[in-house]
């Protein structure tokens, strides 16, 4: 009796799922990774508003190519805007400097707050201790002035490290019962204040002390040394190959019904925000932007949702099968906003070896094309942190203020249609045979 290849395939998938699923679920629920993800969102509103002022200070016009004799009303308006922004540039960019420019401070607070919540500790107190510790380590006072070098994107990884470790120190005091014994008559707010003194002092002594040791031994402060140590790893993860590898792992996890995007999010989003911040700094100083692995690349990896499935949705909408057409129509609006669970679980793509292939391949192609387009100056590198879950074309414009980026995302949707087409047709025919057999 011949063995059925389909049965062997199903058994292999089941075994692989049994191995990968517990690991992926454990990673997704790991409190430190969850806290990094949640903590980054604390800073997100400030980054979006800060980016607005950066846009206000840099209207999309090349004044050297402006000719007042032939310009229309809109170009004249942009020229007037440019003249006004040049005169008032420093005043306009102050909100940017104190929002986007201090995302390290905001992230340190957010991560410590989130991790403290995971441990059922006092979240606000831990957030404030992390923020103060971060400022002590990353904002040295020189000649009566605070250095801003590591308060923004340059200090983001230090903010993550301190945000996590500060809470662990605080937790140690709680678990060991190292606190002052106070009578029950003491109000809770006063007790919280008193019992936060020792963890605050301990964190300052530990991390500010480590910083002083680094300054003495290496003539560089703690964040500078950390960035030097992390640079090789950042270069790998922040390269095209590294990003493709991380995104591909996320796609494979989705294939087994596991939310791969949430698992890879802390890594990809953190790198994307950091490099977007560095591009923003270069842009604000009139320099050429050089950081290709910016947040725009992360958005491209999720164009239409995980697997870049917007092209698949468009094919489904023209399907001959009513159920596929219905799912496609219902998935269009969410897909435009990069939400595609209806396709992943409704079609489904989960445990679907036919559609699983383009699901993995399409983001790789899209990321490669976007990287080349950025390097060849066909599109503008992302330098603005745009809001999540907004239409993909709006994100493309808001990340770069360049209409070429919008046109390019529509081109990528067309590419996804081409990649998905042969696999979708195979799947559609297989479903038609099933329907005929049922009839």
C-alpha positions as CSV (number, residue, x, y, z in Angstrom):
1,X,0.0,0.0,0.0
2,X,1.5,3.3,-1.1
3,X,1.9,6.1,1.5
4,X,0.1,9.3,0.9
5,X,2.5,12.3,0.4
6,X,-0.1,14.6,1.8
7,X,-0.2,12.7,5.1
8,X,3.6,12.9,5.4
9,X,3.4,16.6,4.7
10,X,0.7,17.1,7.4
11,X,2.7,15.0,9.9
12,X,5.8,17.1,9.3
13,X,3.9,20.4,9.7
14,X,2.3,19.0,12.9
15,X,5.7,18.1,14.3
16,X,7.2,21.4,13.4
17,X,4.3,23.2,15.0
18,X,4.8,21.1,18.2
19,X,8.4,22.3,18.3
20,X,8.0,25.9,17.3
21,X,4.7,26.8,18.8
22,X,5.7,26.6,22.5
23,X,8.9,28.5,21.8
24,X,7.2,31.3,19.9
25,X,4.4,31.6,22.5
26,X,6.9,31.8,25.3
27,X,8.8,34.5,23.5
28,X,5.7,36.4,22.7
29,X,4.7,36.3,26.4
30,X,8.1,37.0,27.8
31,X,7.7,40.0,30.1
32,X,10.9,41.8,29.1
33,X,10.1,41.7,25.4
34,X,6.5,42.7,26.0
35,X,7.7,45.6,28.2
36,X,10.1,46.8,25.5
37,X,7.2,46.7,23.0
38,X,4.7,48.5,25.3
39,X,7.3,50.9,26.5
40,X,8.1,52.1,23.0
41,X,4.5,53.0,22.5
42,X,4.8,55.5,25.4
43,X,7.1,57.6,23.3
44,X,5.2,57.1,20.0
45,X,2.8,60.1,20.4
46,X,5.7,62.4,21.3
47,X,7.6,61.2,18.2
48,X,4.6,61.8,15.9
49,X,4.0,65.3,17.3
50,X,7.7,66.1,17.2
51,X,7.8,65.0,13.6
52,X,5.0,67.4,12.8
53,X,7.2,70.4,13.8
54,X,10.1,69.0,11.8
55,X,7.8,69.0,8.8
56,X,6.7,72.5,9.6
57,X,10.3,73.6,9.7
58,X,11.2,71.9,6.4
59,X,8.5,72.6,3.7
60,X,8.8,70.3,0.6
61,X,10.3,72.7,-1.8
62,X,13.8,73.2,-3.3
63,X,14.0,77.0,-3.1
64,X,17.0,77.0,-5.5
65,X,14.7,75.8,-8.3
66,X,11.9,78.2,-7.5
67,X,11.1,80.7,-10.2
68,X,8.6,83.4,-9.0
69,X,7.9,84.4,-12.6
70,X,6.5,81.0,-13.6
71,X,5.4,79.5,-10.2
72,X,1.7,78.9,-9.5
73,X,-0.1,79.8,-6.4
74,X,0.7,76.6,-4.5
75,X,4.5,76.9,-5.3
76,X,4.4,80.6,-4.2
77,X,2.8,79.5,-0.9
78,X,5.5,76.9,-0.4
79,X,8.2,79.5,-1.1
80,X,6.7,81.9,1.5
81,X,6.5,79.0,4.0
82,X,10.2,78.2,3.3
83,X,11.3,81.8,3.9
84,X,9.3,82.0,7.1
85,X,10.7,78.6,8.4
86,X,14.3,79.6,7.6
87,X,14.0,82.8,9.7
88,X,12.3,81.0,12.6
89,X,13.9,77.6,12.3
90,X,15.3,77.4,15.9
91,X,12.0,78.4,17.5
92,X,10.0,76.0,15.3
93,X,12.2,73.0,16.1
94,X,12.2,73.4,19.8
95,X,9.1,71.1,20.2
96,X,10.9,68.6,18.0
97,X,14.1,68.7,20.1
98,X,12.0,68.2,23.3
99,X,9.8,65.4,22.0
100,X,11.6,63.4,19.3
101,X,14.9,64.6,20.6
102,X,14.3,63.0,24.1
103,X,12.8,59.7,23.0
104,X,15.4,57.9,25.1
105,X,14.1,59.6,28.3
106,X,10.5,58.7,27.4
107,X,11.3,55.2,26.4
108,X,13.2,54.5,29.7
109,X,10.1,55.6,31.6
110,X,7.8,53.6,29.4
111,X,9.7,50.3,29.5
112,X,10.3,50.5,33.3
113,X,6.6,51.4,33.8
114,X,5.5,48.4,31.7
115,X,7.9,45.9,33.3
116,X,6.9,47.1,36.8
117,X,3.2,46.4,35.8
118,X,4.2,42.9,34.7
119,X,5.8,42.4,38.2
120,X,2.8,44.0,40.0
121,X,5.2,46.7,41.4
122,X,4.6,50.4,41.6
123,X,4.7,51.4,37.9
124,X,4.9,55.2,38.2
125,X,7.7,55.0,40.8
126,X,9.8,52.6,38.7
127,X,9.2,54.8,35.6
128,X,10.5,57.9,37.3
129,X,13.5,56.1,38.8
130,X,14.4,54.8,35.4
131,X,14.0,58.3,33.9
132,X,16.2,59.9,36.5
133,X,18.8,57.1,36.2
134,X,18.9,57.5,32.5
135,X,19.4,61.3,32.7
136,X,22.3,60.8,35.2
137,X,24.0,58.3,32.9
138,X,23.2,59.9,29.5
139,X,23.0,63.6,30.1
140,X,26.3,64.8,31.6
141,X,26.5,68.4,32.6
142,X,29.3,70.3,31.0
143,X,29.9,74.0,31.7
144,X,26.5,74.3,33.2
145,X,24.8,72.8,30.2
146,X,23.2,69.4,29.7
147,X,24.5,67.3,26.7
148,X,21.6,66.1,24.5
149,X,23.7,63.7,22.5
150,X,22.3,60.5,24.1
151,X,18.8,61.6,25.0
152,X,17.4,60.9,21.6
153,X,17.8,58.0,19.1
154,X,21.5,57.6,20.0
155,X,20.5,56.6,23.6
156,X,17.6,54.3,22.7
157,X,19.4,51.1,23.4
158,X,20.7,52.4,26.7
159,X,17.2,53.4,27.6
160,X,16.1,49.8,27.0
161,X,18.9,48.4,29.1
162,X,18.3,50.8,32.0
163,X,14.5,50.6,31.8
164,X,14.7,46.9,32.4
165,X,17.6,46.8,34.9
166,X,16.2,49.5,37.2
167,X,13.0,47.5,37.7
168,X,15.0,44.4,38.4
169,X,16.9,46.3,41.2
170,X,13.6,47.6,42.6
171,X,12.1,44.0,42.5
172,X,15.1,42.7,44.4
173,X,14.3,45.1,47.3
174,X,10.7,43.9,47.2
175,X,11.4,40.2,47.1
176,X,14.0,40.4,49.8
177,X,11.8,42.6,52.0
178,X,14.4,45.3,52.2
179,X,12.1,48.2,53.3
180,X,11.3,50.3,56.3
181,X,8.7,48.8,58.6
182,X,6.0,51.4,58.9
183,X,2.9,51.4,61.2
184,X,-0.5,50.9,59.6
185,X,-1.5,54.5,60.4
186,X,1.0,55.8,57.7
187,X,-0.9,56.7,54.5
188,X,-0.2,54.6,51.4
189,X,1.2,57.5,49.5
190,X,3.7,58.3,52.3
191,X,4.7,54.7,52.6
192,X,5.3,54.5,48.8
193,X,7.4,57.6,49.0
194,X,9.5,56.3,51.9
195,X,10.0,52.8,50.5
196,X,11.1,54.2,47.1
197,X,14.1,56.0,48.6
198,X,16.3,52.9,49.0
199,X,15.7,51.5,45.5
200,X,16.2,55.0,44.0
201,X,19.5,55.4,45.9
202,X,20.6,51.9,44.9
203,X,19.9,52.5,41.2
204,X,21.8,55.8,41.3
205,X,24.8,54.3,43.1
206,X,24.9,51.3,40.8
207,X,24.4,52.8,37.3
208,X,25.8,56.3,37.9
209,X,28.8,54.6,39.6
210,X,29.2,52.3,36.6
211,X,29.1,55.3,34.4
212,X,31.9,57.1,36.4
213,X,34.0,53.9,36.2
214,X,33.6,53.8,32.4
215,X,34.6,57.5,32.2
216,X,37.6,56.9,34.3
217,X,38.7,53.7,32.6
218,X,37.8,54.4,28.9
219,X,37.4,58.2,28.8
220,X,33.9,57.5,27.5
221,X,30.7,57.4,29.3
222,X,28.4,54.3,29.6
223,X,26.2,55.1,26.6
224,X,29.1,55.7,24.4
225,X,30.7,52.4,25.3
226,X,27.4,50.5,25.0
227,X,26.9,51.9,21.5
228,X,30.4,50.8,20.6
229,X,29.8,47.3,21.8
230,X,26.4,47.0,20.2
231,X,27.5,48.5,16.8
232,X,28.5,45.2,15.2
233,X,25.2,43.5,16.3
234,X,23.2,46.6,15.2
235,X,25.0,46.5,11.8
236,X,24.0,42.9,11.3
237,X,20.4,43.2,12.5
238,X,20.2,46.6,10.8
239,X,21.4,45.4,7.5
240,X,19.1,44.3,4.6
241,X,20.1,40.6,5.1
242,X,19.5,40.9,8.9
243,X,16.1,42.5,8.5
244,X,15.0,40.0,5.9
245,X,16.0,37.1,8.2
246,X,14.1,38.6,11.1
247,X,11.0,39.3,9.0
248,X,11.2,35.8,7.4
249,X,11.2,34.2,10.9
250,X,8.0,36.2,11.6
251,X,6.4,35.0,8.4
252,X,7.1,31.4,9.2
253,X,5.6,31.8,12.7
254,X,2.5,33.2,11.1
255,X,2.3,30.1,8.9
256,X,1.9,28.0,12.0
257,X,-0.8,30.3,13.4
258,X,1.5,32.3,15.7
259,X,1.5,36.1,15.7
260,X,5.1,36.4,14.3
261,X,4.7,40.2,13.9
262,X,4.3,40.7,17.6
263,X,7.4,38.5,18.4
264,X,9.8,40.3,16.0
265,X,8.2,43.7,16.7
266,X,10.5,44.8,19.6
267,X,13.6,44.2,17.5
268,X,12.5,45.6,14.2
269,X,10.5,48.6,15.6
270,X,13.3,49.6,17.9
271,X,15.9,49.5,15.1
272,X,13.5,51.3,12.8
273,X,12.8,54.1,15.2
274,X,16.5,54.5,16.1
275,X,17.5,54.8,12.4
276,X,14.6,57.1,11.6
277,X,15.7,59.3,14.4
278,X,19.2,59.4,13.0
279,X,17.8,60.3,9.6
280,X,15.7,63.0,11.2
281,X,18.9,64.5,12.9
282,X,20.7,64.5,9.5
283,X,17.7,66.0,7.8
284,X,17.3,68.8,10.4
285,X,21.0,69.7,9.9
286,X,20.6,69.7,6.1
287,X,22.8,66.6,5.6
288,X,22.1,63.6,3.3
289,X,20.2,60.9,5.0
290,X,22.1,57.6,5.1
291,X,20.2,55.1,7.3
292,X,18.3,52.8,5.0
293,X,16.9,50.4,7.7
294,X,14.5,53.0,9.0
295,X,10.9,52.6,10.1
296,X,9.7,52.9,6.5
297,X,11.3,49.5,5.9
298,X,9.4,47.9,8.8
299,X,6.2,49.4,7.3
300,X,7.0,47.9,3.9
301,X,7.5,44.5,5.5
302,X,3.9,44.8,6.7
303,X,2.4,46.4,3.6
304,X,-1.1,45.1,3.6
305,X,-0.3,43.1,6.7
306,X,2.1,40.2,7.4
307,X,3.1,38.6,4.1
308,X,2.2,41.7,2.0
309,X,-1.2,40.1,1.4
310,X,-2.9,43.2,-0.2
311,X,-2.1,41.7,-3.7
312,X,-3.7,38.5,-2.6
313,X,-6.8,40.3,-1.4
314,X,-7.1,42.0,-4.8
315,X,-6.9,38.6,-6.5
316,X,-9.5,37.2,-4.1
317,X,-11.9,40.0,-4.9
318,X,-12.0,38.8,-8.6
319,X,-12.2,35.1,-7.7
320,X,-14.8,32.9,-9.3
321,X,-15.5,31.3,-5.9
322,X,-18.0,33.3,-3.8
323,X,-16.4,32.5,-0.5
324,X,-13.0,33.7,-1.7
325,X,-14.5,36.8,-3.2
326,X,-16.4,37.6,0.0
327,X,-13.3,37.2,2.2
328,X,-11.4,39.4,-0.2
329,X,-14.0,42.2,-0.1
330,X,-14.2,42.1,3.7
331,X,-10.4,42.1,4.0
332,X,-9.7,45.1,1.7
333,X,-10.2,48.0,4.1
334,X,-8.3,46.3,7.0
335,X,-5.6,45.3,4.5
336,X,-5.1,48.9,3.4
337,X,-4.4,49.7,7.1
338,X,-2.0,46.7,7.3
339,X,-4.4,44.5,9.3
340,X,-4.8,41.1,7.6
341,X,-5.9,38.5,10.2
342,X,-9.1,37.9,8.2
343,X,-7.0,36.6,5.3
344,X,-4.5,34.7,7.5
345,X,-7.1,32.9,9.4
346,X,-10.1,33.2,7.2
347,X,-8.7,32.0,3.9
348,X,-6.6,30.5,5.6
349,X,-2.9,31.0,5.0
350,X,-2.2,29.2,8.3
351,X,-1.0,25.6,7.5
352,X,-1.6,26.3,3.8
353,X,1.6,25.2,1.9
354,X,0.4,26.6,-1.4
355,X,-0.1,30.2,-0.2
356,X,2.6,29.9,2.4
357,X,5.3,30.2,-0.2
358,X,4.4,33.6,-1.6
359,X,3.5,34.7,2.0
360,X,7.2,34.3,2.8
361,X,8.7,35.4,-0.5
362,X,6.7,38.6,-1.1
363,X,8.1,40.7,1.9
364,X,11.6,39.6,0.9
365,X,11.1,41.0,-2.6
366,X,9.4,44.2,-1.3
367,X,12.2,44.9,1.2
368,X,14.9,44.3,-1.4
369,X,13.2,46.6,-3.9
370,X,12.7,49.3,-1.3
371,X,16.3,49.1,-0.1
372,X,17.5,49.6,-3.7
373,X,15.0,52.4,-4.3
374,X,16.3,54.2,-1.2
375,X,20.0,53.7,-2.1
376,X,19.4,54.9,-5.7
377,X,17.4,57.9,-4.5
378,X,14.3,56.8,-6.4
379,X,12.4,57.4,-3.2
380,X,13.3,59.3,0.0
381,X,14.5,57.6,3.1
382,X,12.1,57.7,6.0
383,X,12.9,60.3,8.6
384,X,9.5,60.7,10.3
385,X,7.8,58.3,12.7
386,X,4.4,57.9,11.2
387,X,1.3,56.6,13.0
388,X,0.6,52.9,13.0
389,X,-2.5,51.3,11.4
390,X,-3.1,54.2,9.0
391,X,-3.6,53.6,5.3
392,X,-0.3,52.4,3.7
393,X,-0.2,55.3,1.2
394,X,-0.6,57.8,4.0
395,X,2.2,56.1,5.9
396,X,4.4,56.3,2.8
397,X,3.9,60.1,2.5
398,X,4.0,60.9,6.2
399,X,7.3,59.0,6.7
400,X,9.1,61.0,4.0
401,X,6.9,63.9,2.7
402,X,7.6,62.6,-0.8
403,X,4.8,61.6,-3.3
404,X,7.3,59.3,-5.0
405,X,7.2,57.0,-1.9
406,X,3.4,56.8,-2.3
407,X,3.7,55.8,-5.9
408,X,6.3,53.3,-5.0
409,X,4.1,51.5,-2.4
410,X,1.4,51.1,-5.1
411,X,4.1,49.6,-7.3
412,X,4.9,47.1,-4.5
413,X,1.2,46.2,-4.3
414,X,1.3,45.4,-8.0
415,X,4.4,43.3,-7.5
416,X,2.6,41.4,-4.7
417,X,-0.2,40.7,-7.1
418,X,2.2,39.2,-9.6
419,X,4.0,37.0,-7.0
420,X,0.7,35.7,-5.5
421,X,-1.1,35.2,-8.8
422,X,0.2,31.7,-9.8
423,X,-0.1,30.3,-6.3
424,X,-3.5,31.8,-5.9
425,X,-4.7,30.2,-9.1
426,X,-3.4,26.8,-8.0
427,X,-5.2,27.2,-4.6
428,X,-8.4,28.5,-6.3
429,X,-8.5,25.4,-8.6
430,X,-8.0,23.1,-5.7
431,X,-10.9,24.7,-3.9
432,X,-13.0,24.5,-7.1
433,X,-12.4,20.7,-7.2
434,X,-13.4,20.4,-3.5
435,X,-16.6,22.3,-4.2
436,X,-17.4,20.1,-7.2
437,X,-16.8,17.0,-5.2
438,X,-19.1,18.2,-2.5
439,X,-21.8,19.1,-5.1
